[in-house]
Amino acid sequence: MKKLRSLILAALFTAMSFGLTGCLDSVDAFFFKPEYKVAGVDANETLKKDLSAFINDRAGTIKKPKNKAENADIAHYQAGLLRADLADVLKSKGYYDGTVNFKQGRGDWQGTYAIDAGAQYKIASVTLKPATYSKYFRRVARLQDQPLDAEAVLKAEASLLKAVQKDSCAFTLDVTHEVLLDVKAKTASVAFTVKAGAKAVFGPVTFENNGKVSQGYLAKMVPWKEGECFRRDKIESLRAALFETALFSRADLVIPDAPKAGGVVPVTLQLKERPPRSVSFGLSYYTDEGPGVSASWKHRNFLGGGETVEATAKVSSLLQSLQGKMTSPYFLRHDQSLSLTTALTHEDSDAYVERNLDGGAAIKRVFSKRLSATTGVNLSFSNIEDKSLRTTDTFGLLSFPQTMTYDSRDNPLDARHGWLLDASAEPFIDMLGTSPAFWKTEGSARTYVPFGKKFTLAGRAKIGSILGPATADVPATERFYAGGGGSVRGFGYQEVGPMAAGKPSGGRSLAEASAEARLRVTETIGAVAFLDAGSVSETVAPDFNNLSVGAGLGLRYYTSFGPLRLDVGVPLNNKEDTSSSYQLYISIGQAF
């Protein structure tokens, strides 16, 4: 086993090394970054922070010249470009009289930008025309007496356009602004203008070149009815929905240059169908679980109505499973989908051996872009060998899982801001009478806070409880366990919590928390420091008096489909419960 582990680690590290070598021209290029600083704005912390961040970001995009003979010339050229850009940044922040001078440092790619910001212009007046749109003035009025910040002005313009667009049926609609400076008074006047064309209504919608995707399914995606007020944002919403199905590579909009008779605007979408089938593979290696491989096959238009069918196989020394899932959109209403699932599983962990066949159905309703809920039913037949109790029983668990999810993350595989909140409640009834009825609840929260463009703090918390019988009467597979790559790193899989007969016995409550500091060193390389803690208790309420704590460091290699993760964790306490002094985790995606 040790030889196998060594071979796997060697292969993985060799693969990562080749990947890094292919992306970096040389070690010298990897560590290259111009060293530019700003001076003269120490009294203005906000401006200094903005200018320094801009210089740092720009410096990170400059690549070292391959031709050393041209090094000095290119460095001088880049320094000049950055000087002009800094002057533009000053103007965007309202410093129209500012000056920027560059002083060369000791090296070609070193230097200081001396900033004389001058006075910051303020917005003395804000107007909106024509007068027929005066009711929307509050959207831009807040700019009055504020600094002349370009970003704030553009946000106010976008807010004004969105508000007018919501109430208008105009075929063409545009919002512009003009800024008039008073150099003597150091103030500015900002004038917003709304330009609206003739009123129009939606006409018929036509889909062309839709291939094997049914017209009926596409019609359900249209967010308006014929004769409704014409709004271009609704058309863009439809195009976005078409791309989200992953069924089309193109969705070109065709509308007339002007409304037809009666203000009618027919809408045509010219589509290009993508291949509906795809195959994916995944590899992982965890010290406590060994190597793992997964493969999946997906069909995104199985019956012609956007039905998704997916088959997934997972194989590792711990788990072997075959899962199937079919999802049908627009089930009974536009915001609902129906999912049918089945799975055949064999799992051999330190706590139990399970042979399981289950199937279920669930209805998911989407309340908004971020909030959704699921209700379902699941029937599972399991033969379970409980290693801590040294018993083997067969269960027929009928359960009714209920979940609610709030997700505002910007990227599920590599989030930098937002929240993911999950809550679930699931009552269980054993149809074979082997186990008493019980109720399992769980709740988790994840949040991400960015600091600049390269640093992110991530946090995770999870809590769970089982109401009903004693721990020994709950099927081993439904008890709580902790430890491992998705739990408390540094501890092996299921190593956190109560033990019996030298085996994990699980518990009726769970508490976990994790914190990560993530640094994006380059476009492809990142570093992580993490701290995890967790406990499993036999009581219904979590016990925080015996937390197992692990910590470690990690590397991230960023690809187009998400980061590759390599984490090394060590236990900080309860070391007598661990099988190894460290744990290694290699997989795709962030830890959470």
Secondary structure as UniProt FT lines:
FT   HELIX           2..23
FT   HELIX           27..31
FT   STRAND          35..39
FT   TURN            42..43
FT   HELIX           45..61
FT   HELIX           68..70
FT   HELIX           71..92
FT   TURN            93..94
FT   TURN            96..97
FT   STRAND          99..104
FT   TURN            108..109
FT   STRAND          110..116
FT   STRAND          122..129
FT   HELIX           131..136
FT   HELIX           138..141
FT   TURN            142..145
FT   HELIX           150..167
FT   STRAND          173..182
FT   TURN            183..186
FT   STRAND          187..196
FT   STRAND          201..208
FT   TURN            211..212
FT   HELIX           215..220
FT   TURN            226..227
FT   HELIX           232..244
FT   TURN            245..246
FT   STRAND          248..254
FT   HELIX           261..263
FT   STRAND          264..273
FT   STRAND          277..286
FT   TURN            287..289
FT   STRAND          290..299
FT   STRAND          308..316
FT   STRAND          319..329
FT   TURN            334..335
FT   STRAND          336..348
FT   STRAND          352..366
FT   STRAND          371..386
FT   TURN            387..390
FT   STRAND          391..399
FT   STRAND          402..407
FT   STRAND          418..430
FT   TURN            431..432
FT   STRAND          438..451
FT   TURN            452..454
FT   STRAND          455..467
FT   HELIX           471..473
FT   HELIX           476..478
FT   TURN            485..486
FT   TURN            489..490
FT   TURN            493..494
FT   STRAND          499..500
FT   TURN            501..502
FT   STRAND          503..504
FT   STRAND          509..520
FT   STRAND          525..537
FT   TURN            545..546
FT   STRAND          548..559
FT   TURN            560..561
FT   STRAND          562..571
FT   HELIX           575..577
FT   STRAND          583..588
//
